C-alpha cells in the first residue's frame, strides 16, 4: 500500500494544483491523498481497466468536498443562496441590457433592498469572484456543487461501486428505475412481471445498497 501511495502521489499533487485557487493547498493535498488511499482500497482490477482514471474520481471527489466545506464555512447558507439568485438574475439582465446591471436593477428585479444586494455581493467577492472559474474544468462558483452531485461526490462513487456488485437483473431494475426514470409499471411490462413484484424487489435492492454504502 505504501509503495502504491508513493507511486501515485504525483497524481494527487497534479490534481491539487489544478484546484488550488482559494482553499489551503495542504488541506486539499491531504484530502486528495485520502481519496487516493480510498481508491487503492476499493480498486478491483477485474472490473476497472484504468486505475489512474478510477483514482482521479476519488481524489477529485475529496478535493471538491473540502473546497465546498471551506466555502460554506466562509459564507452563510442564506448569503450563499441569495448570491445564486443574484448571479442568475445578473446573467439574464446582462443578456437583455447588453451591459452589467446595477445593484439597484438587481434589487428591483429580485425584490430585495439594494443595500442587501450590495452586502451579499461584497460578502461573496471576499471569498470568490462571482465569475471565478475552477481551473481546468471551467466551473464557476454557482455550479460547483452541482458538479459534485453529478459525479465527483465520494458518496456517489461508493454507490456506483455498490451497484456494480449487484446481480444483472438487479442492475437492470435499478438502471431502469433511477437512470432511465421508468415507472414500476413500465419496468414490470419490460420484465414480464407484476408491479407488486417489481416494488418488492426494488425495496430489497435498496436495502442491500444501503448496507453496502453505510
Backbone torsions as a table, in degrees:
resi	resn	phi	psi	omega
1	UNK	NA	-44.7	-179.0
2	UNK	-60.9	-44.3	179.7
3	UNK	-62.0	-39.9	180.0
4	UNK	-67.2	-38.8	178.6
5	UNK	-62.3	-44.7	179.1
6	UNK	-65.8	-35.4	-178.9
7	UNK	-63.3	-38.3	-176.1
8	UNK	-106.3	11.1	179.7
9	UNK	-61.2	-33.2	178.3
10	UNK	-62.1	-34.0	177.6
11	UNK	-64.5	-39.8	178.5
12	UNK	-63.0	-45.4	179.9
13	UNK	-64.2	-39.3	180.0
14	UNK	-61.7	-46.0	-179.4
15	UNK	-71.5	-35.7	178.0
16	UNK	-62.2	-42.3	179.7
17	UNK	-62.0	-35.5	-178.6
18	UNK	-70.0	-29.0	-177.3
19	UNK	-106.8	7.7	-176.1
20	UNK	-89.5	83.3	179.3
21	UNK	-117.3	-33.9	178.3
22	UNK	-135.7	-35.9	-179.8
23	UNK	-72.5	157.3	-178.4
24	UNK	-62.9	131.4	-176.4
25	UNK	-59.2	-44.5	-177.5
26	UNK	-62.6	-38.0	178.4
27	UNK	-64.5	-43.2	179.8
28	UNK	-67.7	-39.0	179.1
29	UNK	-63.2	-45.0	178.6
30	UNK	-62.8	-39.2	177.8
31	UNK	-64.1	-41.8	178.5
32	UNK	-63.7	-39.9	178.1
33	UNK	-65.4	-37.2	176.2
34	UNK	-62.6	-41.3	177.3
35	UNK	-63.4	-39.7	178.4
36	UNK	-62.8	-47.1	-179.8
37	UNK	-61.8	-40.2	178.9
38	UNK	-63.8	-41.1	179.2
39	UNK	-65.1	-40.5	179.4
40	UNK	-62.1	-38.3	-179.4
41	UNK	-71.9	-32.9	-174.5
42	UNK	-93.3	-17.7	-173.7
43	UNK	-62.0	131.8	178.0
44	UNK	-122.6	108.4	-174.7
45	UNK	-61.6	-22.9	-179.4
46	UNK	-77.3	-18.2	-178.1
47	UNK	-112.3	-26.1	-176.6
48	UNK	-112.9	131.3	-176.0
49	UNK	-89.1	-27.1	-174.7
50	UNK	-132.7	110.0	-176.2
51	UNK	-67.6	-36.7	-177.5
52	UNK	-61.6	-44.4	177.6
53	UNK	-63.6	-42.4	-179.5
54	UNK	-62.8	-48.7	-177.7
55	UNK	-66.2	-34.9	-178.2
56	UNK	-59.8	-37.1	178.7
57	UNK	-63.6	-42.1	-179.9
58	UNK	-69.9	-41.3	-179.6
59	UNK	-63.8	-48.7	178.7
60	UNK	-62.5	-38.5	-179.9
61	UNK	-59.0	-46.1	179.9
62	UNK	-69.0	-38.3	179.4
63	UNK	-64.3	-47.1	-179.4
64	UNK	-65.8	-34.6	177.7
65	UNK	-64.3	-38.3	177.9
66	UNK	-67.4	-43.6	178.0
67	UNK	-60.9	-44.4	179.5
68	UNK	-61.6	-42.4	179.2
69	UNK	-63.9	-42.8	179.2
70	UNK	-61.5	-42.6	-177.3
71	UNK	-66.3	-43.0	-178.1
72	UNK	-65.9	-28.7	176.9
73	UNK	-70.3	-38.1	-174.8
74	UNK	-78.3	-28.7	-177.5
75	UNK	-125.5	130.6	-178.5
76	UNK	-63.2	158.9	-178.6
77	UNK	-60.6	-44.3	-179.3
78	UNK	-63.4	-42.2	179.3
79	UNK	-64.5	-41.5	-179.8
80	UNK	-63.1	-44.8	-179.6
81	UNK	-62.2	-44.0	-179.6
82	UNK	-66.9	-35.4	179.3
83	UNK	-63.4	-33.0	176.6
84	UNK	-66.8	-42.9	177.7
85	UNK	-61.0	-43.7	-179.2
86	UNK	-62.2	-42.7	-177.1
87	UNK	-64.9	-42.5	178.8
88	UNK	-62.5	-47.9	-179.6
89	UNK	-64.2	-39.2	179.7
90	UNK	-59.4	-45.5	-179.5
91	UNK	-65.1	-39.3	179.4
92	UNK	-65.2	-43.7	179.9
93	UNK	-66.9	-35.8	178.7
94	UNK	-61.6	-38.5	179.2
95	UNK	-68.4	-39.3	-178.1
96	UNK	-77.8	-38.1	-176.1
97	UNK	-90.8	-23.4	-177.2
98	UNK	75.2	19.1	179.1
99	UNK	-157.6	173.1	177.3
100	UNK	-70.8	126.0	179.6
101	UNK	-72.6	153.3	177.7
102	UNK	-83.8	165.6	177.6
103	UNK	-61.6	-35.1	178.8
104	UNK	-64.4	-44.0	-179.9
105	UNK	-64.0	-39.7	177.1
106	UNK	-64.3	-43.4	-178.8
107	UNK	-66.5	-35.1	-179.6
108	UNK	-66.7	-44.4	-178.3
109	UNK	-70.5	-41.2	-175.6
110	UNK	-83.5	-21.1	179.4
111	UNK	83.2	20.0	177.2
112	UNK	-108.4	156.8	176.5
113	UNK	-61.8	141.4	-177.8
114	UNK	-58.6	-39.1	179.8
115	UNK	-62.3	-35.6	179.4
116	UNK	-67.4	-41.1	177.8
117	UNK	-59.6	-47.1	-179.8
118	UNK	-62.6	-41.6	-179.9
119	UNK	-61.6	-44.0	-179.8
120	UNK	-66.5	-43.0	178.8
121	UNK	-60.7	-41.0	178.7
122	UNK	-67.5	-40.7	-179.2
123	UNK	-63.0	-41.7	-179.0
124	UNK	-72.5	-40.6	-175.8
125	UNK	-68.3	-20.2	177.0
126	UNK	-73.2	-18.3	179.7
127	UNK	-105.3	-49.9	177.8
128	UNK	-141.4	145.7	172.4
129	UNK	-67.7	146.1	-179.8
130	UNK	-59.1	-26.4	-178.7
131	UNK	-109.3	9.9	-177.7
132	UNK	-61.8	132.7	178.5
133	UNK	-103.6	148.7	173.2
134	UNK	-79.9	124.4	-175.2
135	UNK	-52.0	143.3	174.8
136	UNK	86.4	-52.5	-174.9
137	UNK	-98.3	-4.3	178.7
138	UNK	52.5	49.3	-178.6
139	UNK	-107.7	116.3	-178.9
140	UNK	-79.6	172.1	-173.2
141	UNK	-55.3	-37.1	-169.7
142	UNK	-81.3	-15.3	174.1
143	UNK	-114.6	11.8	178.8
144	UNK	-61.6	-45.3	-178.7
145	UNK	-65.4	-36.8	177.7
146	UNK	-61.6	-35.4	179.1
147	UNK	-63.9	-41.2	178.4
148	UNK	-61.2	-43.3	-179.3
149	UNK	-65.8	-31.2	-175.5
150	UNK	-77.2	-15.4	179.9
151	UNK	178.5	-22.5	-173.9
152	UNK	-97.6	-5.7	175.8
153	UNK	-66.8	130.8	-175.7
154	UNK	-61.3	-34.4	177.8
155	UNK	-63.1	-36.5	177.8
156	UNK	-66.0	-40.7	179.0
157	UNK	-64.2	-39.9	176.9
158	UNK	-62.0	-39.6	179.8
159	UNK	-66.0	-40.0	177.8
160	UNK	-61.5	-40.5	177.3
161	UNK	-62.6	-41.5	-178.8
162	UNK	-66.0	-41.2	179.4
163	UNK	-63.4	-34.3	-179.0
164	UNK	-65.1	-20.5	-179.2
165	UNK	-88.1	-6.4	-178.2
166	UNK	-71.7	160.2	173.5
167	UNK	-70.2	158.1	-174.8
168	UNK	-58.0	-40.6	179.9
169	UNK	-65.3	-35.4	178.8
170	UNK	-70.2	-41.4	177.4
171	UNK	-60.3	-41.9	-178.8
172	UNK	-62.2	-42.1	-179.8
173	UNK	-65.3	-48.1	-179.1
174	UNK	-64.0	-41.9	179.1
175	UNK	-62.7	-44.9	179.7
176	UNK	-64.8	-40.5	-174.7
177	UNK	-74.6	-45.7	-169.8
178	UNK	-108.5	-19.8	178.7
179	UNK	-101.1	-34.6	179.9
180	UNK	-101.0	-2.4	174.7
181	UNK	58.8	40.0	177.8
182	UNK	-87.3	151.9	177.3
183	UNK	-82.0	164.4	178.0
184	UNK	-61.9	-35.3	179.5
185	UNK	-64.8	-42.6	179.6
186	UNK	-65.2	-39.6	178.9
187	UNK	-66.6	-39.5	178.9
188	UNK	-60.1	-41.2	178.6
189	UNK	-67.5	-38.4	179.9
190	UNK	-65.7	-40.7	-176.6
191	UNK	-90.8	-5.4	-179.9
192	UNK	69.5	41.6	-179.8
193	UNK	-137.0	-167.8	-179.3
194	UNK	-101.6	159.0	179.0
195	UNK	-63.4	-35.5	178.8
196	UNK	-62.1	-43.8	179.8
197	UNK	-65.7	-38.6	177.8
198	UNK	-63.3	-43.7	-179.5
199	UNK	-61.4	-43.6	179.7
200	UNK	-65.5	-43.5	-178.7
201	UNK	-66.2	-39.3	178.7
202	UNK	-61.5	-43.2	179.8
203	UNK	-61.9	-41.8	179.5
204	UNK	-65.1	-40.4	179.7
205	UNK	-65.3	-43.1	-179.8
206	UNK	-62.8	-38.6	177.5
207	UNK	-64.6	-40.3	178.9
208	UNK	-62.8	-42.1	179.5
209	UNK	-66.9	-39.7	177.6
210	UNK	-57.9	-41.4	-179.5
211	UNK	-67.3	-34.4	-177.2
212	UNK	-74.3	-32.2	-176.7
213	UNK	-100.2	-1.8	-179.8
214	UNK	-64.0	NA	NA
